[in-house]
Amino acid sequence: MADVRFLDAAVEDLLRLNHAIRLRVLKKLLLLEENPQAGMPLGGPLTGYRKLVLGNRDWRIVYRETHDGAVEVCEVWVVGARADDEVYQEAADRIAALPPTPATHALAEVLARLGHPTGPVAEPEPASPPDWLSARLIHTAGADPAAVAVMTLDEALDAWTQYQSGPRRPASD
């Protein structure tokens, strides 16, 4: 598991984002804990750095993976809108201005500063099937209403798919 760390400027970038985008950025950064090479490599003056793309390709996280003994460290350098490669120029400017070993902040520290819990992310509640699907399962497929009432959306879709792919009864005369 990689240790995701932030430069001071990247923390400031996060603080400037609106809440919805900040949450999407933090969720995307969880990929780096599991796979520091999840982003696409960059070239030119940013060779050795990678980018993660968010949303409809509008936001970028520019980071690098370093090796410090047995621990892989991902430093998030820039979080920002792509707007005419502005984020990449900002990353190049920051890199040029930093000492060889810049001070960084751990992901848990950044989350605490942002006011988010540092514990595990709770799994969302499973979605319920829409009324039309519940009605089809009960009235068309003959499913037990009590069983349909406790199904998740995935279970209801699986039940409907199984019904649809099963043998058909001939129509009554």
N, CA, C and O of each residue as an XYZ file, in Angstrom:
692
protein
N       0.855     -1.180      0.000
C       0.000      0.000      0.000
C       0.896      1.237      0.000
O       1.827      1.334      0.800
N       0.617      2.173     -0.890
C       1.423      3.381     -1.018
C       0.998      4.427      0.007
O      -0.155      4.471      0.437
N       1.936      5.246      0.376
C       1.702      6.355      1.293
C       1.479      7.603      0.444
O       2.431      8.129     -0.132
N       0.245      8.083      0.355
C      -0.071      9.261     -0.449
C       0.238     10.499      0.378
O      -0.278     10.668      1.483
N       1.083     11.360     -0.167
C       1.508     12.569      0.533
C       1.262     13.795     -0.342
O       1.237     13.693     -1.568
N       1.083     14.943      0.284
C       0.749     16.185     -0.412
C       1.786     17.255     -0.139
O       2.264     17.392      0.986
N       2.132     18.011     -1.165
C       2.902     19.235     -0.975
C       1.973     20.283     -0.377
O       0.754     20.176     -0.509
N       2.533     21.291      0.275
C       1.711     22.376      0.825
C       0.804     22.976     -0.241
O      -0.378     23.218      0.003
N       1.365     23.217     -1.427
C       0.583     23.838     -2.500
C      -0.579     22.948     -2.932
O      -1.645     23.457     -3.278
N      -0.391     21.632     -2.918
C      -1.477     20.717     -3.297
C      -2.586     20.732     -2.244
O      -3.764     20.612     -2.580
N      -2.209     20.880     -0.966
C      -3.228     21.000      0.086
C      -4.034     22.274     -0.144
O      -5.259     22.274     -0.018
N      -3.342     23.354     -0.481
C      -4.038     24.610     -0.767
C      -4.964     24.455     -1.977
O      -6.058     25.019     -2.001
N      -4.522     23.688     -2.981
C      -5.382     23.414     -4.142
C      -6.670     22.748     -3.691
O      -7.757     23.139     -4.115
N      -6.552     21.737     -2.828
C      -7.732     21.025     -2.333
C      -8.666     21.967     -1.576
O      -9.886     21.896     -1.723
N      -8.085     22.839     -0.772
C      -8.905     23.753      0.020
C      -9.686     24.732     -0.861
O     -10.757     25.194     -0.468
N      -9.163     25.051     -2.036
C      -9.842     25.988     -2.945
C     -10.980     25.335     -3.723
O     -11.849     26.036     -4.242
N     -10.992     24.006     -3.814
C     -12.029     23.320     -4.587
C     -13.359     23.344     -3.854
O     -13.402     23.379     -2.624
N     -14.445     23.323     -4.619
C     -15.739     23.221     -3.954
C     -15.880     21.809     -3.383
O     -15.150     20.897     -3.770
N     -16.809     21.646     -2.476
C     -16.944     20.397     -1.723
C     -17.137     19.178     -2.629
O     -16.509     18.140     -2.420
N     -18.002     19.307     -3.629
C     -18.296     18.159     -4.501
C     -17.055     17.708     -5.270
O     -16.778     16.512     -5.362
N     -16.313     18.660     -5.817
C     -15.112     18.295     -6.572
C     -14.043     17.758     -5.638
O     -13.346     16.803     -5.980
N     -13.905     18.359     -4.461
C     -12.926     17.879     -3.480
C     -13.178     16.415     -3.132
O     -12.236     15.627     -3.046
N     -14.446     16.047     -2.931
C     -14.769     14.650     -2.618
C     -14.390     13.727     -3.766
O     -13.893     12.625     -3.537
N     -14.621     14.169     -5.001
C     -14.253     13.351     -6.162
C     -12.742     13.192     -6.253
O     -12.248     12.115     -6.587
N     -12.005     14.263     -5.955
C     -10.540     14.197     -5.972
C     -10.053     13.211     -4.917
O      -9.212     12.359     -5.206
N     -10.571     13.319     -3.704
C     -10.135     12.429     -2.633
C     -10.466     10.973     -2.949
O      -9.672     10.077     -2.662
N     -11.620     10.739     -3.532
C     -11.987      9.375     -3.921
C     -11.016      8.846     -4.967
O     -10.591      7.692     -4.896
N     -10.667      9.680     -5.934
C      -9.735      9.272     -6.987
C      -8.350      8.982     -6.408
O      -7.649      8.083     -6.871
N      -7.967      9.756     -5.389
C      -6.656      9.556     -4.774
C      -6.547      8.216     -4.050
O      -5.445      7.711     -3.837
N      -7.675      7.648     -3.678
C      -7.643      6.331     -3.042
C      -7.052      5.279     -3.983
O      -6.488      4.283     -3.532
N      -7.186      5.508     -5.291
C      -6.565      4.605     -6.266
C      -5.056      4.532     -6.070
O      -4.449      3.473     -6.230
N      -4.460      5.666     -5.724
C      -3.010      5.716     -5.585
C      -2.514      4.899     -4.399
O      -1.388      4.402     -4.422
N      -3.331      4.755     -3.371
C      -2.925      3.917     -2.239
C      -2.740      2.476     -2.682
O      -1.806      1.802     -2.247
N      -3.620      2.007     -3.539
C      -3.559      0.630     -4.013
C      -2.633      0.454     -5.210
O      -1.979     -0.580     -5.347
N      -2.578      1.458     -6.070
C      -1.781      1.350     -7.293
C      -1.204      2.721     -7.642
O      -1.868      3.518     -8.304
N       0.032      3.006     -7.203
C       0.632      4.306     -7.473
C       0.814      4.599     -8.960
O       1.030      5.752     -9.334
N       0.734      3.596     -9.799
C       0.883      3.810    -11.230
C      -0.465      3.844    -11.941
O      -0.540      3.594    -13.144
N      -1.527      4.151    -11.206
C      -2.870      4.176    -11.785
C      -3.022      5.273    -12.833
O      -3.813      5.131    -13.765
N      -2.281      6.353    -12.691
C      -2.390      7.459    -13.633
C      -1.575      7.228    -14.886
O      -0.796      6.279    -14.979
N      -1.769      8.114    -15.848
C      -1.045      8.020    -17.117
C       0.250      8.824    -17.016
O       0.259      9.903    -16.424
N       1.354      8.308    -17.591
C       2.622      9.027    -17.522
C       2.578     10.310    -18.351
O       1.908     10.390    -19.381
N       3.313     11.305    -17.869
C       3.434     12.577    -18.567
C       4.799     12.665    -19.226
O       5.722     11.944    -18.845
N       4.933     13.528    -20.196
C       6.200     13.696    -20.898
C       6.704     15.117    -20.787
O       6.209     15.904    -19.980
N       7.692     15.441    -21.601
C       8.279     16.778    -21.622
C       8.888     17.124    -20.287
O       9.569     16.295    -19.684
N       8.653     18.354    -19.805
C       9.255     18.753    -18.528
C       8.678     17.985    -17.336
O       9.217     18.067    -16.232
N       7.595     17.242    -17.547
C       6.977     16.468    -16.466
C       7.255     14.971    -16.597
O       6.523     14.151    -16.042
N       8.301     14.617    -17.323
C       8.678     13.204    -17.425
C       8.990     12.695    -16.017
O       9.693     13.352    -15.250
N       8.466     11.531    -15.693
C       8.618     10.977    -14.346
C       7.403     11.241    -13.478
O       7.289     10.693    -12.382
N       6.500     12.073    -13.961
C       5.271     12.377    -13.247
C       4.111     11.683    -13.968
O       4.236     11.250    -15.113
N       2.994     11.592    -13.270
C       1.818     10.941    -13.820
C       0.619     11.847    -13.579
O       0.688     12.789    -12.790
N      -0.483     11.552    -14.267
C      -1.711     12.315    -14.057
C      -2.876     11.364    -13.854
O      -2.945     10.293    -14.457
N      -3.772     11.776    -13.004
C      -5.074     11.137    -12.850
C      -6.086     12.122    -13.408
O      -5.990     13.323    -13.156
N      -7.047     11.625    -14.161
C      -8.057     12.460    -14.794
C      -9.370     12.268    -14.049
O      -9.742     11.143    -13.716
N     -10.069     13.364    -13.790
C     -11.346     13.316    -13.089
C     -12.440     13.883    -13.950
O     -12.201     14.670    -14.866
N     -13.639     13.470    -13.640
C     -14.812     14.029    -14.296
C     -14.784     13.791    -15.791
O     -14.289     12.771    -16.270
N     -15.315     14.735    -16.502
C     -15.381     14.642    -17.950
C     -14.072     15.165    -18.535
O     -14.064     16.010    -19.430
N     -12.979     14.647    -18.012
C     -11.621     15.009    -18.438
C     -11.298     16.474    -18.167
O     -10.435     17.047    -18.833
N     -11.986     17.096    -17.187
C     -11.782     18.509    -16.900
C     -10.753     18.765    -15.803
O     -10.151     19.838    -15.772
N     -10.540     17.819    -14.914
C      -9.670     18.013    -13.762
C      -8.496     17.060    -13.834
O      -8.622     15.940    -14.330
N      -7.350     17.509    -13.336
C      -6.134     16.704    -13.337
C      -5.501     16.709    -11.958
O      -5.536     17.715    -11.249
N      -4.926     15.585    -11.586
C      -4.072     15.473    -10.408
C      -2.714     15.066    -10.953
O      -2.577     14.004    -11.561
N      -1.720     15.901    -10.740
C      -0.367     15.605    -11.209
C       0.436     15.149    -10.003
O       0.475     15.837     -8.984
N       1.076     13.995    -10.114
C       1.811     13.425     -8.985
C       3.012     12.657     -9.496
O       3.167     12.446    -10.699
N       3.858     12.244     -8.572
C       4.974     11.375     -8.929
C       5.059     10.244     -7.925
O       4.606     10.364     -6.787
N       5.631      9.175     -8.353
C       5.867      8.039     -7.477
C       7.355      8.008     -7.179
O       8.180      8.034     -8.092
N       7.695      7.952     -5.901
C       9.097      7.865     -5.516
C       9.304      6.586     -4.720
O       8.348      6.004     -4.209
N      10.533      6.158     -4.619
C      10.847      4.967     -3.836
C      11.748      5.381     -2.683
O      12.840      5.908     -2.896
N      11.298      5.147     -1.489
C      12.055      5.475     -0.294
C      12.132      4.212      0.553
O      11.287      3.982      1.417
N      13.145      3.401      0.301
C      13.239      2.125      0.983
C      12.142      1.213      0.489
O      11.988      1.027     -0.718
N      11.376      0.639      1.402
C      10.321     -0.308      1.036
C       8.978      0.379      0.815
O       8.016     -0.269      0.401
N       8.898      1.680      1.084
C       7.621      2.384      1.006
C       7.569      3.208     -0.272
O       8.481      3.986     -0.552
N       6.514      3.041     -1.039
C       6.304      3.877     -2.218
C       5.548      5.119     -1.772
O       4.536      5.017     -1.078
N       6.020      6.262     -2.157
C       5.401      7.514     -1.762
C       4.871      8.215     -3.001
O       5.610      8.424     -3.963
N       3.611      8.576     -2.984
C       3.019      9.359     -4.076
C       2.807     10.757     -3.552
O       2.081     10.957     -2.578
N       3.420     11.704     -4.173
C       3.249     13.093     -3.787
C       2.314     13.750     -4.794
O       2.584     13.760     -5.995
N       1.238     14.286     -4.302
C       0.310     14.967     -5.195
C       0.815     16.391     -5.353
O       0.896     17.145     -4.383
N       1.148     16.747     -6.567
C       1.773     18.039     -6.825
C       0.752     19.107     -7.155
O       0.865     20.229     -6.662
N      -0.221     18.802     -7.954
C      -1.172     19.816     -8.416
C      -2.533     19.168     -8.561
O      -2.648     18.043     -9.047
N      -3.544     19.870     -8.143
C      -4.919     19.476     -8.404
C      -5.553     20.679     -9.059
O      -5.564     21.759     -8.470
N      -6.082     20.527    -10.261
C      -6.680     21.680    -10.903
C      -7.348     21.370    -12.211
O      -7.284     20.251    -12.719
N      -7.996     22.389    -12.752
C      -8.674     22.254    -14.037
C      -7.627     22.198    -15.143
O      -6.549     22.779    -15.020
N      -7.948     21.508    -16.202
C      -7.021     21.296    -17.301
C      -6.810     22.577    -18.101
O      -5.736     22.757    -18.675
N      -7.751     23.432    -18.158
C      -7.775     24.681    -18.927
C      -6.471     25.014    -19.653
O      -5.560     25.617    -19.088
N      -6.410     24.605    -20.917
C      -5.271     24.914    -21.788
C      -3.930     24.561    -21.152
O      -2.979     25.339    -21.228
N      -3.857     23.408    -20.536
C      -2.628     22.883    -19.940
C      -2.097     23.732    -18.788
O      -0.934     23.602    -18.407
N      -2.939     24.596    -18.234
C      -2.522     25.443    -17.118
C      -2.035     24.612    -15.933
O      -1.052     24.971    -15.285
N      -2.725     23.495    -15.646
C      -2.342     22.664    -14.510
C      -0.939     22.086    -14.714
O      -0.187     21.940    -13.750
N      -0.581     21.758    -15.949
C       0.739     21.191    -16.211
C       1.830     22.255    -16.069
O       2.921     21.959    -15.583
N       1.548     23.471    -16.481
C       2.519     24.557    -16.305
C       2.713     24.847    -14.825
O       3.833     25.083    -14.373
N       1.614     24.827    -14.071
C       1.691     25.037    -12.631
C       2.540     23.949    -11.981
O       3.357     24.239    -11.108
N       2.356     22.711    -12.397
C       3.159     21.612    -11.853
C       4.637     21.817    -12.176
O       5.491     21.653    -11.304
N       4.941     22.172    -13.411
C       6.341     22.390    -13.804
C       6.953     23.539    -13.010
O       8.113     23.455    -12.604
N       6.199     24.605    -12.781
C       6.699     25.739    -11.999
C       6.962     25.327    -10.551
O       7.974     25.714     -9.966
N       6.062     24.552     -9.983
C       6.247     24.107     -8.597
C       7.470     23.202     -8.475
O       8.256     23.328     -7.537
N       7.618     22.305     -9.417
C       8.750     21.373     -9.387
C      10.067     22.142     -9.442
O      11.003     21.837     -8.703
N      10.132     23.130    -10.312
C      11.357     23.911    -10.470
C      11.699     24.684     -9.198
O      12.876     24.911     -8.919
N      10.703     25.089     -8.427
C      10.926     25.913     -7.250
C      11.173     25.117     -5.967
O      11.515     25.707     -4.943
N      11.012     23.806     -5.998
C      11.104     23.015     -4.770
C      12.507     22.494     -4.506
O      13.281     22.264     -5.435
N      12.831     22.307     -3.218
C      14.093     21.657     -2.879
C      14.019     20.173     -3.246
O      12.928     19.662     -3.496
N      15.159     19.470     -3.284
C      15.155     18.052     -3.671
C      14.238     17.181     -2.801
O      13.654     16.217     -3.296
N      14.110     17.508     -1.522
C      13.231     16.748     -0.638
C      12.227     17.705     -0.003
O      12.464     18.207      1.095
N      11.110     17.963     -0.682
C      10.138     18.927     -0.146
C       9.362     18.357      1.033
O       9.202     17.143      1.159
N       8.884     19.245      1.889
C       8.024     18.838      2.997
C       6.677     18.405      2.433
O       6.149     19.032      1.514
N       6.128     17.336      2.984
C       4.837     16.828      2.523
C       3.948     16.518      3.718
O       4.401     16.489      4.862
N       2.683     16.290      3.427
C       1.692     15.968      4.453
C       1.007     14.658      4.091
O       0.668     14.437      2.928
N       0.803     13.796      5.064
C       0.147     12.507      4.844
C      -1.329     12.706      4.517
O      -1.942     13.695      4.918
N      -1.882     11.751      3.784
C      -3.292     11.809      3.400
C      -4.186     11.944      4.631
O      -5.121     12.744      4.619
N      -3.924     11.185      5.690
C      -4.754     11.251      6.898
C      -4.717     12.653      7.510
O      -5.734     13.150      7.993
N      -3.549     13.283      7.490
C      -3.402     14.646      8.011
C      -4.215     15.634      7.166
O      -4.870     16.527      7.703
N      -4.167     15.466      5.857
C      -4.917     16.340      4.958
C      -6.415     16.150      5.165
O      -7.169     17.122      5.209
N      -6.842     14.904      5.292
C      -8.264     14.634      5.528
C      -8.733     15.266      6.825
O      -9.824     15.835      6.882
N      -7.915     15.171      7.870
C      -8.272     15.780      9.149
C      -8.385     17.305      8.997
O      -9.292     17.923      9.556
N      -7.473     17.892      8.250
C      -7.505     19.342      8.022
C      -8.751     19.755      7.242
O      -9.307     20.830      7.466
N      -9.181     18.895      6.328
C     -10.373     19.171      5.529
C     -11.659     18.865      6.284
O     -12.752     19.179      5.815
N     -11.521     18.244      7.468
C     -12.693     17.924      8.268
C     -13.360     16.631      7.898
O     -14.547     16.455      8.175
N     -12.623     15.694      7.267
C     -13.175     14.397      6.896
C     -12.636     13.339      7.835
O     -11.499     13.445      8.293
N     -13.426     12.320      8.132
C     -12.918     11.237      8.970
C     -11.787     10.501      8.253
O     -11.776     10.393      7.027
N     -10.850     10.006      9.031
C      -9.734      9.286      8.432
C      -9.962      7.785      8.449
O      -9.094      7.024      8.021
N     -11.096      7.354      8.928
C     -11.391      5.927      8.973
C     -11.775      5.407      7.606
O     -11.762      6.148      6.622
N     -12.120      4.125      7.544
C     -12.487      3.544      6.260
C     -13.734      4.204      5.685
O     -14.617      4.641      6.423
N     -13.793      4.268      4.379
C     -14.939      4.839      3.695
C     -16.104      3.857      3.790
O     -15.963      2.680      3.457
N     -17.236      4.342      4.240
C     -18.405      3.473      4.386
C     -18.960      3.120      3.014
O     -19.037      3.960      2.118
N     -19.335      1.880      2.878
C     -19.955      1.443      1.632
C     -21.357      2.029      1.552
O     -22.064      2.053      2.560
N     -21.778      2.499      0.387
C     -23.136      3.038      0.268
C     -24.173      1.927      0.429
O     -23.912      0.758      0.147
N     -25.352      2.329      0.888
C     -26.445      1.374      1.007
C     -26.793      0.838     -0.375
O     -26.826      1.602     -1.339
N     -27.054     -0.467     -0.490
C     -27.443     -1.002     -1.797
C     -28.743     -0.358     -2.272
O     -29.668     -0.144     -1.487
N     -28.798     -0.055     -3.556
C     -29.976      0.581     -4.127
C     -31.147     -0.394     -4.168
O     -30.970     -1.591     -4.396
N     -32.330      0.134     -3.948
C     -33.550     -0.668     -4.041
C     -34.005     -0.691     -5.490
O     -33.730      0.241     -6.246
N     -34.707     -1.763     -5.884
C     -35.207     -1.804     -7.260
C     -36.322     -0.777     -7.447
O     -37.065     -0.495     -6.507
N     -36.446     -0.217     -8.646
C     -37.552      0.715     -8.897
C     -38.886     -0.033     -8.840
O     -38.934     -1.254     -8.988
N     -39.954      0.714     -8.627
C     -41.290      0.117     -8.489
C     -41.680     -0.711     -9.705
O     -42.279     -1.777     -9.556
N     -41.352     -0.240    -10.911
C     -41.740     -0.970    -12.111
C     -41.095     -2.346    -12.159
O     -41.721     -3.308    -12.607
N     -39.826     -2.454    -11.694
C     -39.149     -3.746    -11.711
C     -39.743     -4.672    -10.654
O     -39.933     -5.862    -10.907
N     -40.035     -4.137     -9.482
C     -40.673     -4.939     -8.432
C     -42.016     -5.480     -8.917
O     -42.341     -6.647     -8.702
N     -42.793     -4.615     -9.574
C     -44.100     -5.042    -10.089
C     -43.946     -6.137    -11.138
O     -44.714     -7.098    -11.133
N     -42.986     -6.016    -12.024
C     -42.769     -7.052    -13.050
C     -42.362     -8.369    -12.417
O     -42.827     -9.433    -12.828
N     -41.485     -8.299    -11.408
C     -41.058     -9.547    -10.748
C     -42.245    -10.235    -10.079
O     -42.370    -11.459    -10.133
N     -43.105     -9.454     -9.457
C     -44.256    -10.036     -8.740
C     -45.328    -10.500     -9.716
O     -45.777    -11.644     -9.644
N     -45.743     -9.623    -10.628
C     -46.899     -9.923    -11.471
C     -46.550    -10.723    -12.721
O     -47.362    -11.532    -13.170
N     -45.387    -10.526    -13.285
C     -45.032    -11.221    -14.520
C     -44.226    -12.484    -14.236
O     -44.495    -13.546    -14.797
N     -43.229    -12.355    -13.353
C     -42.352    -13.503    -13.092
C     -42.892    -14.386    -11.968
O     -42.409    -15.501    -11.773
N     -43.892    -13.897    -11.226
C     -44.487    -14.704    -10.163
C     -43.638    -14.788     -8.912
O     -43.754    -15.759     -8.165
N     -42.787    -13.802     -8.655
C     -41.934    -13.808     -7.463
C     -42.758    -13.478     -6.231
O     -43.778    -12.793     -6.318
N     -42.310    -13.968     -5.088
C     -42.959    -13.719     -3.810
C     -42.798    -12.239     -3.449
O     -41.672    -11.744     -3.404
N     -43.909    -11.516     -3.188
C     -43.812    -10.085     -2.864
C     -42.907     -9.789     -1.664
O     -42.210     -8.774     -1.654
N     -42.912    -10.655     -0.666
C     -42.063    -10.440      0.508
C     -40.583    -10.551      0.130
O     -39.751     -9.800      0.640
N     -40.258    -11.490     -0.766
C     -38.870    -11.646     -1.209
C     -38.439    -10.450     -2.043
O     -37.309     -9.979     -1.910
N     -39.323     -9.952     -2.901
C     -39.005     -8.794     -3.747
C     -38.807     -7.550     -2.878
O     -37.968     -6.705     -3.193
N     -39.558     -7.433     -1.808
C     -39.487     -6.253     -0.939
C     -38.106     -6.082     -0.292
O     -37.723     -4.959      0.038
N     -37.360     -7.165     -0.106
C     -36.051     -7.072      0.544
C     -34.891     -7.193     -0.434
O     -33.732     -7.234     -0.019
N     -35.192     -7.252     -1.739
C     -34.127     -7.371     -2.742
C     -33.414     -6.045     -2.952
O     -34.014     -4.974     -2.859
N     -32.126     -6.140     -3.237
C     -31.374     -4.972     -3.695
C     -31.632     -4.835     -5.194
O     -32.208     -5.727     -5.815
N     -31.208     -3.731     -5.760
C     -31.369     -3.528     -7.196
C     -30.646     -4.628     -7.975
O     -31.195     -5.173     -8.932
N     -29.431     -4.950     -7.572
C     -28.675     -5.997     -8.270
C     -29.382     -7.347     -8.197
O     -29.440     -8.074     -9.188
N     -29.919     -7.680     -7.030
C     -30.637     -8.955     -6.883
C     -31.896     -8.974     -7.754
O     -32.213     -9.990     -8.374
N     -32.608     -7.847     -7.796
C     -33.817     -7.772     -8.612
C     -33.476     -7.890    -10.097
O     -34.175     -8.572    -10.846
N     -32.411     -7.231    -10.516
C     -31.991     -7.345    -11.914
C     -31.580     -8.767    -12.256
O     -31.894     -9.265    -13.336
N     -30.874     -9.424    -11.335
C     -30.488    -10.820    -11.555
C     -31.718    -11.718    -11.656
O     -31.781    -12.596    -12.516
N     -32.700    -11.496    -10.772
C     -33.927    -12.298    -10.806
C     -34.686    -12.080    -12.113
O     -35.185    -13.036    -12.705
N     -34.777    -10.820    -12.568
C     -35.473    -10.527    -13.821
C     -34.733    -11.144    -15.002
O     -35.360    -11.688    -15.910
N     -33.407    -11.064    -14.995
C     -32.605    -11.657    -16.073
C     -32.782    -13.170    -16.094
O     -32.912    -13.773    -17.159
N     -32.785    -13.771    -14.925
C     -32.980    -15.224    -14.844
C     -34.367    -15.603    -15.379
O     -34.508    -16.589    -16.101
N     -35.383    -14.820    -15.023
C     -36.725    -15.086    -15.526
C     -36.761    -14.955    -17.049
O     -37.308    -15.810    -17.744
N     -36.170    -13.875    -17.554
C     -36.189    -13.629    -18.993
C     -35.428    -14.685    -19.778
O     -35.799    -15.005    -20.907
N     -34.373    -15.225    -19.197
C     -33.557    -16.207    -19.927
C     -34.026    -17.653    -19.696
O     -33.499    -18.584    -20.305
N     -34.996    -17.830    -18.832
C     -35.506    -19.175    -18.557
C     -36.484    -19.663    -19.608
O     -36.837    -18.918    -20.522
N     -36.926    -20.909    -19.488
C     -37.889    -21.442    -20.453
C     -39.216    -20.700    -20.337
O     -39.631    -20.319    -19.242
N     -39.860    -20.504    -21.446
C     -41.156    -19.803    -21.510
C     -42.289    -20.810    -21.477
O     -42.219    -21.902    -22.041
N     -43.326    -20.389    -20.794
C     -44.535    -21.224    -20.798
C     -45.372    -20.849    -22.009
O     -45.485    -19.667    -22.334
N     -45.952    -21.814    -22.675
C     -46.786    -21.463    -23.829
C     -47.999    -20.632    -23.377
O     -48.524    -20.810    -22.278
N     -48.411    -19.741    -24.241
C     -49.561    -18.879    -23.947
C     -50.831    -19.728    -23.854
O     -50.970    -20.703    -24.592
N     -51.760    -19.371    -22.956
C     -53.017    -20.101    -22.802
C     -53.946    -19.747    -23.954
O     -53.959    -18.621    -24.452
N     -54.726    -20.750    -24.361
C     -55.691    -20.517    -25.454
C     -56.930    -19.896    -24.947
O     -57.849    -19.630    -25.722
